[in-house]
Amino acid sequence: MASEEASLRALESLMSEFFHDRTTNERKHEIEELLNNFAQQIGAWRHCFYFLSNTLNDYVMMYSLTVFENLINKMWLGVPSQDKMEIRSCLPKLLLTQHKSLPNFIRNKLCKVIVDIGRQDWPMFYHDFFTNTLQLIQSPSTTPLGLIMLKTTSEELACPREDLSIARKEELRKLLLDQVPTVLSLLTGILESIWDKHSVIAATPPPSPTSGDNGDLVSNLLQTPPSAKPLNQPVPVLDLESEYICSLALECLTHLFSWIPLSSSITPSLLTTIFHFARFGCDTRAKKMASVNGNSQNVAWTQERGHLGILAMSCINELMSKNCVPIEFEDYLLQLFQQTFYLLQKITRENKTHTVKSRLEELDER
């Protein structure tokens, strides 16, 4: 233990020296050689795991994770089976116990390293890899972490790098496709539950933008079935944790929509939920309040609400760019029209023409 502690302090000193602005290029080259030589040693991962568990130095943590990453992606076949089992066990435990205290970029890197293991070993030797991710999502205390793992898994396994064989790529894609219904159900449930939890249903809802034109064709098209949430239901006020979870869930959906078979995956409830969150980008009332109050916290809060709308529209854009023909195509098409037209009305309801124009230009730039 004492030698590991001494090694950690020495490594922290080297890393701090390497990134110091007064360190010469020659000295940086020497340090780089020392670090590379250490990483090539048999069993170096054990020291790196100790470093990860006992340091607060970001440079040391990133270096240690890089050692694991190179081991998994370049030398995994030669690693003894017992060592692989230990690594598959210790890294997820480390992530679970320290994810709230780790810097975001370190946490994300650790997630990526664990997904790299799944990329190599799932399902034969790492059978609970994806099950663990689903369990993280379903547990309220680890939902954000599970969503980060899910997104990383989608990014790294659905479109893997060229260092995998064609057969392995096909196997990974099939394994992921088998999980798509479960994943979409989970994501839909998360978004719906947060929306419903924070929504305030008025006894008499405010009039819709077309309520004054009862005979108009558009008014009739915008009528929704009684079972659906009203389009003019107020946009809820979310707490920061809920906003963060919704952002992660929408990011997951956007990436999933880029590769899953949409025609057999999209459900009316999922589409409705995505359009609900798109309304966060059209909430002019919140923008007016923020501008009047002039508080920097209010402005940041409003920007975050708008960000949810942008993420939701990214999901919709993925749907529109694909040849998505669900089984209930007519209902799907009508729903798309109703929801999209409502959003356009929300955006363009300002009285001043130049305000509408600037708002549309802002959305176009995004």
Disulfide bonds with the S-S distance in Angstrom:
none
